[in-house]
């Protein structure tokens, strides 16, 4: 078992957070870096419905995509 703090800590990006959308049946990553912001929905009911590796991949991929937007 793992929690949101573990996921975010292991991803290691200070601009990334992970939340559960209350009553909506999904989780989402939120990226916020001084005017550059976005969200990515992950459609799972419970955090542990995905493996830790899957969460890390989702979060790292999303953070990298957001940072790439800044470089354009």
C-alpha positions as CSV (number, residue, x, y, z in Angstrom):
1,X,0.0,0.0,0.0
2,X,1.1,3.5,-0.7
3,X,-0.4,7.0,-0.5
4,X,-0.4,10.3,-2.4
5,X,2.6,11.6,-0.5
6,X,4.7,8.6,-1.5
7,X,3.7,9.0,-5.2
8,X,4.5,12.7,-5.3
9,X,7.7,12.3,-3.3
10,X,9.1,9.6,-5.6
11,X,8.2,11.6,-8.7
12,X,10.2,14.4,-7.2
13,X,8.7,17.4,-9.0
14,X,7.9,20.3,-6.7
15,X,5.2,21.7,-9.0
16,X,3.2,18.5,-9.1
17,X,0.4,17.4,-6.7
18,X,-2.0,14.5,-6.7
19,X,-5.6,14.7,-5.6
20,X,-8.7,12.5,-5.4
21,X,-11.7,14.1,-7.1
22,X,-14.3,13.7,-4.3
23,X,-17.5,12.0,-5.5
24,X,-16.2,11.8,-9.1
25,X,-14.5,8.4,-9.2
26,X,-11.1,9.6,-10.4
27,X,-7.8,11.1,-9.3
28,X,-5.9,13.9,-10.9
29,X,-2.5,15.4,-11.1
30,X,-2.2,19.1,-10.8
31,X,0.9,21.0,-12.2
32,X,1.4,24.6,-11.2
33,X,4.7,26.5,-12.0
34,X,4.3,30.3,-12.0
35,X,1.7,30.7,-14.6
36,X,2.1,27.4,-16.3
37,X,-0.6,25.1,-15.0
38,X,-2.7,22.1,-16.0
39,X,-4.3,18.9,-14.8
40,X,-4.3,15.3,-15.9
41,X,-7.2,13.0,-14.9
42,X,-6.4,9.4,-14.0
43,X,-9.7,7.4,-14.2
44,X,-9.4,5.0,-11.2
45,X,-11.6,4.8,-8.1
46,X,-8.9,4.0,-5.6
47,X,-5.3,5.0,-5.5
48,X,-4.1,1.4,-5.2
49,X,-6.1,0.4,-8.3
50,X,-2.9,1.2,-10.2
51,X,0.5,0.1,-9.3
52,X,3.0,2.5,-7.8
53,X,5.1,2.2,-11.0
54,X,2.0,3.2,-13.1
55,X,1.4,6.2,-11.0
56,X,5.1,7.3,-11.2
57,X,5.0,6.9,-15.0
58,X,1.7,8.9,-15.3
59,X,3.1,11.7,-13.1
60,X,6.5,11.9,-14.6
61,X,5.1,11.9,-18.1
62,X,2.6,14.6,-17.3
63,X,5.2,16.8,-15.6
64,X,7.6,16.4,-18.5
65,X,4.9,17.4,-21.0
66,X,4.0,20.5,-18.9
67,X,7.7,21.5,-18.8
68,X,8.0,21.0,-22.5
69,X,5.2,23.5,-23.0
70,X,7.3,26.2,-21.3
71,X,10.2,25.5,-23.6
72,X,8.2,26.1,-26.8
